[in-house]
Amino acid sequence: MDERRWRIALLIAAAIAISYFDRQTLPVAIKAIQHEIPVTNFQFGQLNLAFLLAYGAMYAAGGKLIDVLGTRKGFFFIMVWWSLACASHGLAAGFAMLAASRLLLGMGEGGGFPAATKAVAEFFPAAERSTAMGLINAGTAVGAVIAPPGIALVIAMLGWRWVFFLSGAIGLAWSYWWSRRFRLPRGADDRFLSSVTQPSFTWFQLLRNRQVWGLVTAKFLSDAAWFVYMSWLAKYLYDVRGFDTAHVGYFAWIPFAASGVGSLSGGWFSSRLIRSGHSLDFSRKLALGSSAALMPWIFFVTHAPVQWAIVLFAIAFFGQQSWSALVMTVPADIFPRAAVGSVAGLVGMGGAFGGAIFNLAVGYMLDHKMGYGAVFGMLSTFHVIAFAIILLVVGRIRPLETT
């Protein structure tokens, strides 16, 4: 059983890697797409908006869908959905078709992490769940690192449409593998599963809590910056630094590799502080504050030579994913187990909606000649403001007393 559950964790990590590869297809391929389909900066922001609105809504609703269908059928369904949605980009003849495909992709991918969370609950005892989720979350960096060089190679050999066809085919292959390999283990902790799948708190009850609003607002701001970085990094290198697709493939993976290191480092640092005898509140906030302190360096990207610009992006990606790993742990620190999934869904939805709004805002700013300097100057403040909100609104990080 032990070996089997870790194989399942690796299989889920592969799904998350495919997810992050798929969402990078458009940003990396956009220059090649524009030779056939005109896309302005504002329209590019609208494409990202379509993805993120659907992603955010499904992030909140995905857990319920997985509960209804079961983990095996639910994960199979959402992977088939997002794989076909990704492949449909390759059939696009105009902007409207790209937008529809992006919306469908967001609907599918939004269920990925809720499905992963439930699978971990079903397969792993409590002592191993954080390790399993850390392994699964590392899939985000793997997919994002492979994407720029892999997509550039496919464009050079086959053209941009095949990027989407092949990405979709990989997802469908995973779906077949999943349907053959996944079986619910005997002896699952039914009491734990009940507490996860049948929460005793409604969203309306949770939204009366200031800690929920503090976390949602902080995530709204920090993920606004993150989703802009992910969506616009390649386009910035194309438009401002004069990169071609090959050069984006050579360099754009570096910040995403740094994000993977950051994802592991933030949690490790906070846990190390706790093991050293510091309080939960101090340990979380010092790690969050240290992560936020790295983010203002992105302001200098437009003033630096290109090599140093890549380094500054890497610092920002490291800090962001260190922050993200920590801020998504805080709901489990504060709220009772029966509410954690619902709170995490609301927090994740807030982050996706922040990304949606500011992707559109960035497109508007660039089309109105405000420039990337204004964009990065704005984004450089978001994590610092988010940390201040956690200090002032969330307050002390400790388990809430419930009656």
N, C-alpha and C positions, 0 to 999 in steps of 0.2 A: 504493500500500500504506500509506503514512504516514497519509493522510487516513482510510483505511478503519479502521485500528486505533484511531484516536482516536474514531471514531464508535462502535466497539464498546465502548470505555471509557465513553463517555457512556451507552450503552444499559445497561451493567452498573450504572453509577451510578444510573440510573433505577430499576433493580430493587432496589437497596439502599434508595433513598428510599421505594419502595413497602413494603418490609419494615418500615422504621421507622414509616411511617404506619399500617400494619396493626397493629403491636403497641401503638400508642397508642389504637386504637379503643375497647378496653374501659375503660382508665382515664378517658378523657374522657367516654364515654357511660354510665359506671356510675350516675350519679345518675338519668338517665332510665330505665335498666334497672330500678333498684330500685323504681320505681313499679309494675312488673309482676312482677318476680322478686325476692323478698327476699334480700338478700345482706349478711351481717354483715361486720365488719372481718376476722374470722378466715377467713371463707369467701372474701373478696376476696384474702387472702393465699394461700389454697389455690389459687385460680385462677391467680395468678402463679406458684405453686409448680409447677403442672401444666405451664405453658408452659416454665419455665426448666429443669426436669428433662429434658424432651424436647429442648429447645434445646441443653443442655449435652452430652447424650449424642450428639446428631447432629453437634454441632460437632466432636467427636473422630472420628466415623465418616464425616462427610460427604466428606472427601477421598477415602476409599476408594470410596465410591459413585460419585463423579465419575470416578474412574479407571476403574471398571468400565464405566460407561455412555458415557463420553466427555463432553466439556464441553457440546457442543450438546444432546445428548439428556438429560444429567444435569441441566443448569440448567433445561431445559424441564420435566422431570418434577417437580423440587422446586418450581418456581414454580406450576405447575398445582395441585400438592398443597396448597401453603399458601394459594393463592387460594380454592380450594374450602373449605378449612378455615376461612378467615376468613369467607366467605359463610355457612357453616353456623351461625355465632353468631346470625344473624338468624332462624333457625328455632327457637331455643331456647325451650322452655316451662318450664324449671326450671333449678336450679343444676347438676344432673348433666350436662345437655346443654351448658351453658356450659363446664364443666370438660373434657368430652370434646373440644369444639371447640378449647379452649385448648391441650390436649395435642397435637392434630393440627397446630395452627399452629406450635407449637414444633418439632415433628419436621421440618416443611418449612423453616422459616426457618433452622434450624441449619446447613443445607447451603449457605446463600447465600455466606458469605465463603470457604469452601473452593473453591466453584465460581469465584468471582471471582478468587481467587489463581491457579488453574490457567489461566484465560483470559488473565490478564496474562502468565503465563509463556509461553504459546503465541504471543502476538501481539507482545510488546514485547522489544527487546534489553535487556540488563542495565542500560545507562545510563539507560533511560527508565522502568524498572519502578516505582521509588519515586514518580515523578511521576504515573504512571498510577494507582497505588494511592491516592495522596493525593486525586486527583480522584474516584475511586470512593468512598473513605471519606467525602468531603464529602456524598455522598448521604444519610448518616445524619442530618445536621443539616437537610438540605432536607426530608426526609420528616417529621421531628419538628417542624419549624417550621410546615409547612403543616397538620399534623394538628389542633391545637386549634381554630383558626378554621374550618377546612374541616368538621370533624366537627360543631361547634356549628351551622353553617349547615344541614347536612343534617338534623340533629335538629329544628331549628326548622321546616324546610320539609316534611320527609317522615316524621320519626320515627326512633327509634334503630335499628330493624331495617334500614333502608335504608343506614345507615352501613356495615354489614357487606356487604350485597349489592353496593353500588357499589364498595367496596374490592376485593372479590373479582373483580368484572368488570374493573377496571383491571388487576389482575394477569393475568387471562386474556388481555386485549388485549396486554399486554407479551409473554406467551408466544408468541402468534401472530407478533408482530413479530420476536422472537428467532429463531424457527424459520425465518423468511424471510431474516434478515440475516446470521446467523452462519455462516461457512464457515472452516474451519481454513486459515490462510495457507500458501502454499507457502514452502518454505525455512525452516520453523520449526527452532529449535535443538534437534535431537533429543537431543543429549547432555545439555542442561539438562533437557529434559522427562523423560528417563530418571531423572535424579537426583532429580526432584521426585516422580515417580509411583511409583518403586520404592525407597523408603527402605531403607537397609541397617542401620537401627537398630530394634530392637523397643522397645515401651513398657517392658518389664521392664528392658532395658538402660538406657534413659534414666532410669528411676525410681531407679536406683542412684546417680544423680548429684545432689549436694546443690544445685547450681545450679537444676536442674529443680524440686526441692521448694521452693526459695526463691521462684522465680517463680510457681509454682502457688499457694503460700500467700499471697503478696502480691496476686496477682490475685483470689484468693478473697475477701480482705478489701475491696479497692478496688471490685470489681464488686458486692459485697454492698451497699455504699453506693449505687453508681450505679443498680442495678436497683430499689432501693427509691425513690430519687429519681424515676426515670422512672415507676414504677407508682403512686406515692402523691402526686405533686405535685398533680394535679388534685383528688384526693379530699381532700387537706389544704385546698385552697382552698374546696372545697364545704363541708366539715364544720366548719372552724374560722373561716375568713374570711367565710363566708356568701355565697360567689359562686354565681351561677346559671350555666347552661351558656354563656350569651352572654359573661359576664365572664371565664370560663375561656378562651373563644376569644380574647378581647381581650388577655389577659395571659400565658397559659401558654406561648406560643411564644417569649417573650423569653429565658428560660434556655436553651432549645434553640438559639437563634441564637448565644448566647454559647458554647455547647458547640462549634459549628462553628468559631468563631474560635479556641477553645482547641485544637482538633484540629490546626489548621494551625500555631499558634504554638509549641507544644511542640517539634515536630520542627524548625521553623525555628531556634529558639533554640539547641538542641543542635548542629545543623549549623553554625551561625554560630560557636559556641565552637570546634568542631573546625577550621574554616577559619582561625580566629585563632591556631592553633598549640597549643591545649590538647589534652590526651590524651583518648582515647575514654572512659576511665573517669570522668575529671573532668567532661567535658561531659555525659554521660548523667546522672550523679548530681546535678550542680548543677541541671539542668533538672527531674529527677524530684523533688528536694527542694523546689525552688521551687513546683512544682505541688502537692505535698503540703501545703506551708505555707499554701495558700489554703483548704484544706478545713475547718479548725476554725471558720471564720467562720459555718458553717451552724448552730452552736450557738445563735446569737442570733436565729434566724428567729422563734421564738415570742415573743420579747420586743420585736420591732420593729413599727412601723406597716406596713401592708400594702405600701405602695410600696417601703419599704426591704427588706421580706421578699423581694419579687421580685428586688431587686438582689442580696441575699445568695444566693438560689438561682442567679442568673446567675453569680456568682463561683464557687460550688461546681461548677456545670456546666462552666464554663470550665476550672477546675483539674482536674476529673476527666478531661475529654477530652484535655487536654494531657498528663496522666499516662498515659492509656490509649495514646495514639499512641506514647509513648516506651517503655512497658513491653512493648509487643508488638514493638518493634524489637530489644530486648535479646537474644531468642533468636538472631536473625541475627548479632548481634555476638559471641556466645559459641560457638555450636555450628556444626559443619560443615554445609554446605549440604544434604547428604543427610538430616540430622536436623532441620532447621529446621521443616519442615511438621509433623512429629510433635510436636515440643516446643510449637509454637504451638497445636496442637490440644489438648494436655493443659492448657496455660495457660488457653486459652479455656474449656475444660470446667470447670476449677477456678473461674473467675469466674462462670460460669452457676450452678454448684452453690452458691456463696456467696450469689448473689442469691436462689436458691430458698429456702434455709434462712432467711435473714433477712427475706424477704418474709413467710414464715409467722410468724416471731417477732414482727414488727411488728404483724401482725393480732392476735396473742394479746395483746401488750402493750396495744394500744388497746382491745380488748374487756374487758380487766381494769383499765381506768381508769388506766393509767400515763401516758397522754398523749403528745402529740407532742414535748413538751419532753424527755422521757426518750429518745424515739426519736432525735431530732436530736443530743442530747448524746452518745449512743452512737456514732452514725455519724460524728460529727465527729472521732473518734479513729482511724478505720480506716486512712486513708491515711498518717497519721503512723506507725502501727505497721507498715504495709506497707513504708514506706520504711526503717524500722529493720531489718526482715527482709532487705531487699535488701542493706543495708550489712553485716549480720552473717552471713547465710547464703550469699547469692550471692557476696559478696566483690568482688574486682576484676573489672570488666567488660573482658574481653579474650578473644580466641579461645582455646578449649581446645586443648591439645596432644593429638592422637590418635595411636594406634599401630596 
